[in-house]
Amino acid sequence: MTIRVGVLGAKGRMGTTVCEAVSAATDCELVAALDMGDDLAQLITNKAQVVVDFTTPDSVAKNLEFLATNNIHAVVGTTGFDEKRLAVVSKQFAASSANVVIAPNFALAAVLMMKFAETAGPYFDSVEIVEMHHPRKVDAPSGTAIRTAELISKAREGMPAMPDATKDLVAGARGANVSGIPIHSIRLQGAVAHQEVVFGGPGESLTIRHDSYDRESFMPGVLLAIRRVSDFKGLTFGLESLLGLDS
């Protein structure tokens, strides 16, 4: 059965790539490609079953409210979701017959990187994250880095604080503190999406790194979410459940 798909943010870099991937998939049909100023009612008129949102943090809340109200499944790659915003979305889709998948990263290797980092977390005294993206990215740290820090921090619950004798420093030199873990953000021309998680222990270190060299790397995860969103009731955050990695 063919899945009827709409894309929001269709003229952006990610949205354009999503439209191409959906059009190329034999089990999907692109029925709406909308961008800023377009009427969301077209999604209803064109009978979209799943809508992929790669817009902006300012637009996505209104879009999700519309989709939940009209019982249309949502797959979201737009960033900027904290616990408060996730709670609102969860409530909206709990009252809907539609479901929503929100993922900090749709690259399957990035999801595995986060899982590996979570597993390694309790075995090392120290851990820091370095993430690098193109200079057009509006948020820092990235959603992937924040999610990685949260997973590692939860896995390290009950462990002593990481050693760090730093006293005198330039503001920001030790990065952003997310769930007790330093994150260093680099915005560099020519980069796409890259992240290193560096662990340190007595006499050794472990580096887990993921690199996306092209936006096509995110498309297998987007298509997976399009195909599986109807199987997971309400809000699903991250692709771990869809990949069977949440156990």
C-alpha positions in Angstrom: 0.0 0.0 0.0 1.4 3.4 -1.0 1.8 6.0 1.8 0.6 9.5 0.9 3.3 11.9 2.1 3.4 15.7 2.5 6.6 17.7 3.2 6.7 21.0 5.1 9.8 23.1 4.5 10.0 21.7 1.1 12.1 24.4 -0.4 14.9 24.1 2.2 18.0 22.0 1.9 16.6 19.1 3.9 13.1 19.5 2.6 14.2 19.3 -1.0 16.2 16.1 -0.3 13.2 14.6 1.6 11.0 15.4 -1.4 13.4 13.6 -3.7 13.7 10.6 -1.4 9.9 10.3 -1.0 9.4 10.6 -4.8 12.0 7.9 -5.4 10.6 5.4 -2.9 8.3 2.8 -4.5 6.0 2.6 -1.5 5.5 6.4 -1.0 3.8 9.1 -3.0 4.6 12.8 -2.6 1.2 14.5 -2.5 2.1 17.9 -1.1 5.4 20.0 -1.0 4.7 23.1 1.1 6.8 25.9 2.3 6.5 29.2 4.2 3.2 30.9 3.4 1.5 27.9 1.8 -1.9 26.8 3.2 -1.7 23.7 5.4 -5.2 22.8 4.3 -3.6 21.4 1.1 -2.5 18.5 3.2 -6.2 17.6 3.9 -7.3 18.3 0.3 -4.5 16.1 -1.0 -5.2 13.4 1.6 -1.7 13.2 3.1 -1.3 10.4 5.6 2.1 11.3 6.9 3.7 14.7 6.9 7.4 15.3 7.3 8.4 18.6 9.0 11.8 20.2 8.4 10.8 23.8 9.0 12.0 26.1 11.9 11.4 26.0 15.7 9.1 29.0 15.2 6.9 27.2 12.7 6.8 23.6 13.9 4.5 24.1 16.9 1.7 25.5 14.7 2.3 22.7 12.2 2.1 20.0 14.7 -1.1 21.4 16.3 -2.7 21.3 12.8 -1.6 17.8 12.1 -2.7 16.4 15.5 -6.1 18.2 15.1 -6.6 16.7 11.7 -5.3 13.2 12.6 -2.4 13.2 10.2 0.8 11.4 11.3 3.9 13.6 11.7 7.7 12.9 11.3 9.7 15.8 12.6 13.4 16.7 12.0 13.0 20.3 13.1 15.1 21.1 16.2 14.4 23.1 19.4 12.3 20.6 21.4 12.9 20.8 25.2 10.9 18.9 27.8 8.2 21.6 28.0 7.6 21.6 24.2 7.7 17.8 24.0 5.0 17.7 26.8 2.8 19.9 24.7 3.2 17.7 21.6 2.7 14.6 23.6 -0.6 15.9 24.9 -1.8 17.0 21.4 -1.1 13.6 19.9 -2.5 11.7 22.9 -5.8 13.3 22.0 -5.4 12.5 18.3 -5.7 9.3 16.3 -2.4 10.2 14.6 1.1 9.7 15.9 4.3 11.7 15.8 8.0 10.8 15.6 10.5 13.5 16.6 14.1 12.7 16.0 17.2 14.7 16.9 19.0 12.9 14.0 17.7 10.7 11.2 21.1 9.3 10.2 21.0 5.6 11.3 24.8 5.7 12.1 24.2 8.7 14.3 21.5 6.8 16.2 24.0 4.0 16.7 26.7 6.4 17.8 24.4 7.7 20.5 23.6 4.2 21.6 27.3 3.2 21.7 28.1 6.4 23.7 25.3 5.6 26.2 26.7 2.1 26.7 30.3 3.4 27.2 29.3 6.2 29.6 29.5 4.3 32.9 33.0 2.9 32.2 35.0 6.1 32.0 35.9 8.9 34.5 35.5 11.7 31.9 33.4 12.4 28.8 33.0 15.5 26.5 31.3 16.0 23.2 32.5 18.0 20.2 29.9 18.7 17.4 30.6 20.4 14.1 28.0 21.7 11.6 27.7 24.1 8.7 27.5 27.9 9.7 23.9 28.2 8.5 22.7 26.0 11.4 20.8 28.3 13.8 21.0 26.3 17.1 23.9 25.3 19.3 24.5 22.8 20.7 22.9 20.6 18.1 19.9 18.5 19.0 22.0 15.4 18.5 24.7 16.6 20.9 22.0 17.4 23.6 20.4 14.1 23.2 23.7 12.3 23.4 24.6 14.2 26.6 21.2 13.3 28.1 21.6 9.6 27.4 25.2 9.5 28.7 24.2 11.4 31.9 21.4 9.1 32.6 23.7 6.1 32.1 26.2 7.6 34.6 23.7 8.3 37.4 25.3 7.7 40.8 28.8 8.1 39.5 31.2 10.7 41.0 31.5 14.1 39.3 34.0 14.1 36.4 37.5 15.4 37.4 38.0 19.0 36.4 40.3 21.4 38.3 39.7 24.4 35.9 39.3 27.7 37.8 40.4 30.6 35.6 39.0 30.6 32.1 37.5 32.7 29.3 33.7 32.4 29.4 32.6 29.5 27.3 36.1 27.9 27.0 34.8 24.7 28.6 31.8 24.5 26.3 28.1 24.4 27.2 27.1 22.2 30.2 24.3 19.9 29.3 23.2 17.4 31.9 26.7 17.8 33.5 28.6 17.0 30.2 30.6 19.7 28.3 29.5 20.2 24.7 31.7 22.1 22.3 30.0 23.5 19.1 31.9 24.3 15.9 30.3 26.1 13.0 32.5 25.7 9.9 32.1 26.3 6.2 32.2 23.1 4.3 30.9 20.9 7.2 27.6 19.1 7.1 27.0 17.2 10.5 29.8 15.7 12.6 30.1 14.6 16.2 32.8 13.1 18.5 32.1 11.7 21.9 35.5 11.5 23.7 35.8 9.3 26.9 38.8 9.2 29.1 40.0 6.9 31.8 43.3 6.0 33.5 45.9 5.6 30.7 43.4 5.3 27.8 40.7 7.1 25.8 37.8 6.1 23.6 36.5 8.2 20.7 33.1 7.5 19.1 32.6 9.6 16.0 29.9 10.0 13.4 30.1 12.0 10.1 27.4 12.9 7.7 29.0 14.1 4.4 25.7 14.6 2.6 22.1 15.1 3.5 21.2 11.9 1.8 22.6 10.2 4.9 19.4 11.2 6.7 17.0 9.8 4.2 16.9 6.1 5.3 15.9 7.2 8.7 13.3 9.6 7.4 11.8 6.9 5.2 11.9 4.4 8.1 9.9 6.9 10.3 7.4 7.5 7.5 6.8 3.8 7.2 6.7 3.1 11.0 5.1 6.1 12.6 1.6 4.5 12.4 2.9 1.6 14.6 3.9 3.8 17.6 1.1 5.4 19.5 1.4 9.1 20.4 4.8 10.7 20.7 8.0 8.8 19.9 11.3 10.7 20.5 14.2 9.4 18.6 14.6 6.5 16.2 15.7 4.0 18.9 12.3 2.4 19.3 11.9 2.1 15.5 15.2 0.3 15.3 14.7 -1.9 18.3 17.5 -0.2 20.3 15.5 1.1 23.3 15.8 -2.1 25.4 
